[in-house]
Amino acid sequence: MEIKKILMLGNSGAGKKTALKHVCKNLKKTDSASYGKTIINNKKLQIFSPTGADKFKFMRNVLSKNMDGAIIFIDNTQGITNTCIRMINFVEEKNVPYVIFANKQDLNNEPLKNHPNVPILPTEAISGKGLLHGLNTLLEIMESYKEKRKIEVIYC
C-alpha cells in the first residue's frame, strides 16, 4: 500500500487537532505536534501537525522532510493572517502540492479570498464536514503533481 506523508499547518486554535480526531485513528499528541494515520483510496496517510505555538516553529522544518503534500488550516473567522501567509510561503518553497482548508464554516461561511491558485475548501472540523472531501482533493492534486514530475524528468 502506498504511503503518503502530509503536513498540516495552521494557527493555534484553527482546528487542526479537532480535524485530526475526525480523520485519524489512534491520534498521538505531544507538546510540539500531533500525528495520526488513516487510509483513503487505498493510500496510507501519515498526517503530521506541529503546534501553532511560536516556541515550536522549528518543528515545521523537522516534520516537512520528505512530505508529499500539505494542508494549510485557516480559521475562517480570522481570514488569512500574516502567519498564514508565512505558512503558505513555507509550503510553496518546499515545492509540494497543497490545499487550504477554510475551517469554522459553521461560524463564518464567507469565502476566503487572496489565494486563487490553490483550492480553498470549506470545512467544519468540529463536525468533520468537508474534511474527507478536502483530503481527497489533496490526493488528486498530489497524483497530478507526481505525473507532471515524471513527464518533466523524461523531457529534461
Stockholm file with secondary structure:
# STOCKHOLM 1.0

chainA/1-156         MEIKKILMLGNSGAGKKTALKHVCKNLKKTDSASYGKTIINNKKLQIFSPTGADKFKFMRNVLSKNMDGAIIFIDNTQGITNTCIRMINFVEEKNVPYVIFANKQDLNNEPLKNHPNVPILPTEAISGKGLLHGLNTLLEIMESYKEKRKIEVIYC
#=GR chainA/1-156 SS CEEEEEEEEECTTSSHHHHHHHHCEEEEECSSEEEEEEEETTEEEEEEEECSCGGGTHHHHHHHTTCCEEEEEEETTTCSCHHHHHHHHHHHHHTCCEEEEEECTTTCCCCCCSCTTSCEEECBTTTTBTHHHHHHHHHHHHHHHHHHHHHHHHTC
#=GC SS_cons         CEEEEEEEEECTTSSHHHHHHHHCEEEEECSSEEEEEEEETTEEEEEEEECSCGGGTHHHHHHHTTCCEEEEEEETTTCSCHHHHHHHHHHHHHTCCEEEEEECTTTCCCCCCSCTTSCEEECBTTTTBTHHHHHHHHHHHHHHHHHHHHHHHHTC
//
